[in-house]
């Protein structure tokens, strides 16, 4: 606790040094060529990242659509394959053409 108290006392006792006023033209203070180059490079990097991101999102969306389409086609093929197997499901025509049999007794 004494270390903390001594730090508070040192911090409270320090007097701020005054900053000298700028005597030149305030309009001449600019970031210059380096500041322009850095800003330009950040803007170019941002545009490239946005283009790449939109391309990746589009690719993911197309892949999911293709997966859904493949799943639908596989389900349709499974249904047609089960219809082609004999005895899987009786068709309506087979049920209507067979006469009902009665047991005579």
TORMI-263374 format. One line per field, with one value per residue (C-alpha): x, z, y. Coordinates in Angstrom, 2 decimals. Each point is the difference from the previous one (the first is absolute). Example, Ala and Ser with C-alpha at 12.3 -4.5 7.8 and 13.67 -1.06 7.14 Angstrom:
<atoms>
xx = (12.30 / 1.37)
zz = (7.80 / -0.66)
yy = (-4.50 / 3.44)
</atoms>
This chain:
<atoms>
xx = (0.00 / 2.88 / 1.27 / -3.37 / -0.23 / 3.48 / -0.87 / -3.15 / 1.99 / 2.65 / -2.67 / -1.92 / 3.12 / 1.30 / -0.60 / -0.85 / 2.47 / -1.56 / 0.03 / 1.43 / -2.43 / 0.61 / 1.15 / -0.13 / -2.86 / -2.51 / -1.00 / 3.48 / -0.38 / -0.97 / 0.67 / 1.90 / 0.76 / 0.53 / -3.42 / -1.64 / 1.80 / -1.04 / -3.62 / -0.02 / 1.44 / -2.57 / -2.80 / 1.34 / 0.35 / -3.58 / -1.36 / 1.95 / -1.25 / -3.61 / 0.34 / 1.56 / -2.66 / -2.85 / 1.60 / 0.32 / -3.58 / -1.28 / 2.01 / -1.42 / -3.55 / 0.45 / 1.45 / -2.97 / -2.44 / 1.79 / -0.04 / -3.74 / -0.54 / 2.07 / -1.96 / -3.29 / 1.24 / 1.20 / -3.36 / -1.81 / 2.28 / -0.65 / -3.76 / 0.15 / 2.30 / -2.40 / -2.89 / 1.88 / 0.58 / -2.76 / -1.98 / 1.09 / -3.36 / -2.99 / -1.14 / -3.60 / -0.48 / 1.09 / -2.45 / -2.93 / 0.65 / 0.23 / -3.47 / -0.72 / 0.15 / -2.62 / 0.36 / -2.69 / -0.80)
zz = (0.00 / 0.65 / -3.58 / -1.35 / 2.33 / -0.98 / -3.70 / 0.51 / 1.82 / -2.75 / -2.68 / 1.79 / 0.70 / -3.56 / -1.67 / -3.67 / -2.34 / -2.28 / -3.70 / -2.00 / -2.47 / -3.69 / -1.69 / -3.64 / -2.48 / 1.20 / -3.60 / -0.75 / 2.41 / -2.27 / -0.05 / -3.25 / -2.64 / 2.51 / 1.57 / -3.44 / -1.00 / 3.20 / -0.37 / -3.66 / 0.80 / 2.75 / -2.41 / -2.69 / 2.56 / 1.16 / -3.55 / -0.72 / 3.22 / -0.86 / -3.49 / 1.38 / 2.69 / -2.48 / -2.26 / 2.90 / 1.17 / -3.54 / -0.28 / 3.28 / -1.10 / -3.35 / 1.71 / 2.36 / -2.90 / -1.88 / 3.08 / 0.37 / -3.69 / 0.27 / 3.08 / -1.85 / -3.01 / 2.22 / 1.77 / -3.35 / -1.20 / 3.20 / -0.50 / -3.63 / 0.94 / 2.70 / -2.48 / -2.50 / 2.48 / -0.09 / 3.17 / 1.50 / -0.43 / -1.88 / -2.78 / -0.35 / -3.25 / 1.61 / 2.86 / -2.31 / -2.50 / 2.57 / 0.77 / 3.65 / 1.03 / 2.28 / 1.95 / -0.84 / 2.78)
yy = (0.00 / 2.37 / -0.41 / 0.98 / 2.98 / 1.19 / -0.29 / 2.06 / 2.67 / 0.11 / 0.19 / 2.76 / 2.07 / 0.12 / 3.31 / 0.01 / 1.61 / 2.58 / -0.73 / 2.86 / 1.51 / -0.70 / 3.17 / -1.17 / -0.22 / -2.61 / -0.77 / -1.32 / -2.92 / -2.90 / -3.71 / 0.42 / -2.58 / -2.79 / 0.57 / 0.02 / -3.21 / -1.79 / 1.12 / -1.04 / -3.44 / -0.58 / 0.95 / -2.38 / -2.81 / 0.58 / -0.18 / -3.19 / -1.60 / 0.87 / -1.47 / -3.19 / -0.30 / 0.37 / -2.62 / -2.46 / 0.59 / -0.54 / -3.22 / -1.33 / 0.86 / -1.78 / -3.07 / -0.23 / 0.35 / -2.78 / -2.24 / 0.54 / -0.78 / -3.20 / -1.07 / 0.55 / -1.98 / -2.87 / -0.10 / -0.12 / -2.80 / -1.94 / 0.35 / -1.13 / -2.90 / -1.18 / 0.25 / -2.16 / -2.84 / -2.62 / -0.37 / 3.26 / 1.69 / -1.31 / 2.26 / 1.10 / -1.94 / -3.27 / 0.42 / 0.73 / -2.82 / -2.83 / -1.37 / -0.52 / -3.63 / -1.48 / -3.17 / -2.52 / -2.19)
</atoms>
